[in-house]
Amino acid sequence: MTAPKSRGTKSKRDKRRLHIVLKKPNLVKCQKCGKLIQSHVVCSFCGYYKGRKIIDVLKKKDRKKREEEEKKKKDKDKGKDKKKVENKKKEIVELKKTAKK
């Protein structure tokens, strides 16, 4: 690849980049629920495509809720474990203080 003969100006650079733009997605209304979705894609709200049910959205939502609840339980358990460890450390420190006296 060759090197440029001279440095390009800001205006040349900006003119070149003029057409590099994000375009708005073409949204259409779902035939079943009326929500805006991309064309030629299954509706994520109701699970229908071209009037036929493709995905069971409720089942999928139930699974997500279940996973979130399990995650919350794990986080709570981790918090309890941390508290137990901190309490044991405090007990050890107190025992050492009493042993020194």
Summary of the structure (lengths in Angstrom):
residues: 101
radius of gyration: 30.3
end to end distance: 79.8
largest distance: 83.7
contacts: 173
relative contact order: 0.06
helix: 53%
strand: 10%
